[in-house]
Amino acid sequence: MRLELMATATFGLEALVAEELQRLGYTDTKVENGKVLFTGDELAICRTNMWLRTAARVKIKVGEFRATTFEELFEKTKALPWADFLPKNACFPVEGRSVKSTLFSVSDCQAIVKKAVVESLKQKYHLEWFPEDGPLMKIEVALLKDVATLSLDTSGSGLHQRGYRETAGDAPLKETLAAALVLLARWYPDIPLIDPFCGSGTIPIEAALLGHNMAPGLNRSFAAESWPWIPRRLWQRVREEARDLISPEKPHYLVGYDVDDNALKIARLNAELAGVAGSIHFQRQEVKDLTTSKKYGKLITNPPYGERLGEDRQVRQLYRELARVKRSLDTWSFYILTAYPYLERVFGQRATKRRKLYNGGIECQYYQYYGPRPPKPRA
């Protein structure tokens, strides 16, 4: 079955998700705000859920149309081929959102879509009542400028939930965003990586998963695994492929530092649950004491800023210490995600590159300071 699929993404990560899809072989990508469209079959649903590191969810696009009245929304939703996807016993809650649309009441839109889907299924199955005690098949109605997009969520819980982070410290960085920071830094397993504010260890762990070529979805389940029209053998095949592709070779040098002993305890547990504990060294250390014998490497971090730390004086001092570290490690590249607005002023230089990203709804900048290229090894 050929399907129109959507990989949704946090604002600013759409192009990165498209790159991931293309590496997986899905080259017909179309980037839009908050999502990347592509086509695929049932196997594509399994494979993209298993392998996408920076996407939020994978959804099936059931239909898209213009709707400015509830009658229009009802009739056009009812006309979609819902019985091709939903079995008689499907549990199909409806979630919604509306932006700059005539139909602004989300609760009313959800109720109308629910009723329309039921009427569509009645025509196909010749039933008057549906028990909804079967597989979860969540429907979303998204209205943007009077265009309604109807989709089915194949992921279940968001793809950032890898299955390794049972507990997290304060203001945890989502796994998908941490993976994006590592990918945007163009880090490779033979390059040293340090996170001086590692917290619960998300950035080093995501780097280790990438370094070992471990599929981020290998240790979790997905909503579509219980869907009757996706054969179980496809999920088994994708999991077996993922296990076969794991590289046993350790990344060269992965280190996470923090001053919070409890956060480090959580980081070590998370790394163990992720299966990468032997590839990361976690240690208690203040940023002002950071040194390394490695000549070249990448420092990738999400340091505390005003919204999280609360004390402006503490924040300024912390960034001054980070600036001193940058001056001492002048051959390293620095990649810093922060909402702190004065980072370039404290560092005394403009970033080589900046990128706007969102961390838990907070607008941040990803400051990228490129160090010199390491010399090529002699033949």
C-alpha positions, 0 to 999 in steps of 0.5 A: 500500500502506498501511503502519504506519510508525515514526519513531524518536527519541532520548529527549526529541525525540519531540514534535518528530518528531511536529511534523515529520511533521505539517508533512509532512502525516502528521497521524495521529501517535501519540507513544510513548517513543522513536518516533512512529507514523504511517501512509503509503504507499511515497511516505511512506517516501521523503519522511520519510527525505528530510525528517525533521531530528530522527528517528533512522530510519524503520521499517515496523512489520510486527507487534506481539504479546505473547510470553513464550516462545520458541515464542510468539515463533516462531509469531507471528513466522512468522504475519506477512506477511514475503513482502509485504516481502522478495523471495526474495534479500533480505538480512535480518539480525536485530537485537534488544533486550529491556527488562523482558521474560521473553525477556531473551536478545537473541541467542536472540530474534534467532535465533528471529525469523530462523528464523521469518522463513525458515519464513514465506518457505519457505511463500510461495516454496516454497524451502528455501534463500535466498541473501540476496545482494539488497537489505538489509532489516534486521529488528529485534525489540524486546521491552518488557515482554513485547510484541514489535515487529517492524520493517523499517529503511528508512533504512540508516545513521541519519538523522543521517548527512546526508553532509556530515560526513566528519570531526568534532572531539572529542565531536561533536554528532549532526546530528539533535540539533543540528537539534532545538536550532535548531528548539526555539529557534524560530529563523528565517532572518531572526534572527541566530544565533551558536554560540560553541563551534561545534566542527565546525560542526554547529549553524550548518550545520543552521541553514543547511540549515533556513534554505535549506529544504534537505532533510537527506537530499538528499546521501545514500542510503537502504536502501529505495532498493534495495527492489524494491517501492518504485518508483525514480520515487518516490525521483526524484520526492522528490529533484526536489521537494527540489531545487525547494524549496531557497531561494536566499536566505541566512540573515541572520547565521550565525556559528560561533566556536571556539578550535580552528583544526583544528575550524574547518578541519573546520567549513568543509569540512563546510559546503562539503560541505553546500552552505552554505559561503557562508551561514556565517562561521566565525572563531577567537575565545574566548568572553570576546571575543564581541561583536556589533553585532546588537541581537537574536538567538539564541545556540545552543550545546553548550559543553564540560562536565566529561565532555569537558573534564576540568578542573573549574576550566577548566569553571567559568571557561568558564561564568563567561565565558559568563555575562558574555557573556549580561549584555552581550548582554542583548537576545539569547536564549540556548539552551545544551545542557549536562550542567554542573549549575551553569549557573543558579547561574553565570548568577545566574538560572533559565532561562525553560525547561528540557528534558531531552535526551540527547547521546551517552547523557549526560543534559543540560539544554537551558537556554533564556533568552528575551530581549525581543522585537524591536520590530515594524518601523513600517508 
